[in-house]
Each structure stands twice: as structure tokens, then as C-alpha cells.
Amino acid sequence: MWYVSTRGIAPRVNFEGALFSGYASDGGLFMPEELPQLDKETLSQWSTLSYPGLVKELCTLFVGPELIPRDDLDDLIDRAFSRFRHKEVVHLSRLRNGLNVLELWHGVTYAFKDLSLCCTAQFLQYFLGKREKHVTVVVGTSGDTGSAAIESVQGAKNMDIIVLLPKGRCTKIQELQMTTVLKENVHVFEVEGNSDELDEPIKAVFADVAFVKKHHLMSLNSINWSRVLVQMAHHFFAYFRCAPSLDSHPLPPVEVVVPTGAAGNLAAGCIAQKMGLPIRLVVAVNRNDIIHRTVRRGDFSLSEAVKPTLASAMDMQVPYNMERIFWLLSGSDSQATRVLMEQFERTQSLKLPKELHSKVSYYPYTTEKGKGAATQLTQGLEVCCGPRRGSVTDTPGTASGR
Ligand SMILES: *Cc1c(COP(=O)(O)O)cnc(C)c1O
């Protein structure tokens, strides 16, 4: 399996190359050159697999046995999930009215990032051990990513991790999760300022290519392809547990609501959908609503500042994985994606071309059918979270490809 940059200029790489790179050298993100299409037989075979079983199948497809033989891969994935509290790793909980909740929080730090980071860290250690190399992971965090990244690499022989956290701005639990790990390869620093200010020195470090090379630095945020890959399993697992039956033709659709920050989990869903999984994706955002505006109006432009909310892991100004989604929905058109993203980088504002916008919002909640679905969704969420206080100011939006 080869990976190409969404901007089409950087040379293609294999899984190992994508794993160790953050951005491609042309500023794009790595995506599989071709997406395997899953036929009905494969889907039906996969439908009875456990969550780790699905991760193994997906990784076999996207890593390739020439890089990690299947036996090794199975060991790595089993080791990755060995410290999860739930025996299923991920559990689907059934509420009333056909609403289900995918419990992605049974990892050590309770963040859903545990799932993809544990696997990613295992892949990194596998290649580092084989090549006798060492890397230092540098992470800036408002909580979830830092705790989960530390948990995934603590004690690893060929990796060190440096975490910067904004003083007084993480929850107490997360601060303790980060500052109480006593392994020698874990280095945690508290810094003054908010998470935007914290991003600046980290960006500056990664912009210094020679420095990064010399010290073997890498990031572990969700621009990393390996994290997106593992997250695809969430969507397959949810689909197989929710779909009434796989005997009908076409297969029944399942709607997946994705709380979204950097759009990593959303990009994973879009890829799963392109591979033939009949899911409909609904994006949930908080007041940091750039994706909502993109879906509704094609308005992919930066807001003035990050608005702090209770869901701090979703307080993102730039959902960088949207680039992967734009590339997918434009039919892997890297030329078009490059023009769009470069314009966004220059002006921090982008109006999506009509055709791309229509693909992003293919099931608008402005139609009668859509309004029904929106009401059902809101009612479902009330069952889950209790009656809403405050007000919902706008109807939800969808994002998806056909
Ligand atoms: C990281 C995180 C998100 C955002 O996920 P993305 O895949 O980056 O959109 C949402 N909720 C929680 C709790 C998170 O930890």
C-alpha cells in the first residue's frame, strides 16, 4: 500500500514512511493511493469480529504484510489494548429509541485517543526496534492528547516524550495523569499561557526542519495517518452492531454522530464510507463551529479565536483533517486540493467550490426528511443527556461523501 500527499507534490511513501512523517513535504497529509473496496462477503465476514479483530483486518489492508507480517501485527494490537478496562475494548451501549452510544472511553486515560495512540505507539516501537533508532515525541496539549500519548509510550525503549501543558487550564485529573507518570522517558512541562500560545513554540520547533531531523523529533497528533487508520475501526464496529441485518440489498444505512475537533475521527468515517460501509456521518461541534459553517454554507474560514467550552478537546480553530476529506470528496484531485488549502493558508478563509460543497453536505437538514431526522437526533440526545438547558441555536449539519 502506497500513500500519497493530498497536495500531490511530495513523493509517495509506504506505511512506515507515513507513520514517521507528520505533514508531507509539500504541506499536505498522507492518504492511501487507492482505497480497497469491500464487497458484501468481506463485510459479512467482518461483521462478527471483535473490535481488536477489526483493527487487525484494517491494518492488514493498509500496512501490508511485507512491512509487518500478520503474526507480528496481531501481537502488536493485542499488546496495545492489553491495559484497557473493558474486555471488549470498545462497547456499544443501547439506549431507548434506537439511539446507541459507542463507548470509546475504556482506555487507561479515559480519552478515546487511547485507542489510536496505543496502536500507533506499538507500530512506532516495532519499526524503531528493527531499525535500532530513537525518536522524541513532542506534544502540546489541553489534556486528552497529552495523557493518552504519555500512556501509550511510557516505558518504551526507543522513544522519549516531551509534553507541554498550559498551567491551570487542564482538568485536575488530566494534569495528574500527566504529571504522575514516573517513567524515565516521560518529560512533562507546565507553561504559562493558553493552548494557542502554547502551540506557537511547538510550531516553531517543527518548522525548523534541520533541528527536527537532528533530534529525531516527531508529533503524535491526528495528522498522523496511523491514528486515522485505527479510528476507521470505530465506524465499522458501530455499523455492524447497529445494522439490523446484512441480508438486505442495498445494505441498511446507519447514522453516526461524530463529536469533532480536528476531524480525525470524521476523516476515518469518510474513508470507511468510501470503502463501501453504508454510514451517514453527522458532525457535532461546539461553539468552535468552522465545520458546521463549512457543511451549511461552504464557509471554511477561521474564526477570530478559539472559544473555550466544557468540551476542551473539541476547541479547535483549524480542523486540519478536513483536508483529507476535501481530497477524498474531490475524487483524489490533489491539484484542486492544493489550490484550496494554499488559499486557506494565505487568507485563512475559503469558500468551497459549489460542487465540493454539495458533496460535503449531501443530506441537508433543510429538507422535510432532513428536519425529521434532526428532530429525532435532538430527541435522542435528550434521552442521553437529559432535557436541554440553554438553546440549540441552529440545526445540526451533516458532512459526508457519497
Ligand atoms: C480528541 C477529541 C475529540 C476530537 O476528535 P477529532 O477526531 O480530532 O475530531 C472529541 N472529543 C474528545 C473527548 C476528544 O478527546
The ligand as an ORCA input file, in Angstrom:
! r2SCAN-3c Opt
* xyz 0 1
  C      -9.805     14.450     20.559
  C     -11.193     14.507     20.973
  C     -12.204     14.972     20.102
  C     -11.894     15.436     18.702
  O     -11.583     14.374     17.877
  P     -11.153     14.571     16.356
  O     -11.086     13.207     15.823
  O      -9.861     15.276     16.351
  O     -12.222     15.395     15.688
  C     -13.511     14.993     20.551
  N     -13.839     14.592     21.793
  C     -12.915     14.151     22.666
  C     -13.350     13.760     24.031
  C     -11.571     14.074     22.286
  O     -10.659     13.612     23.159
*
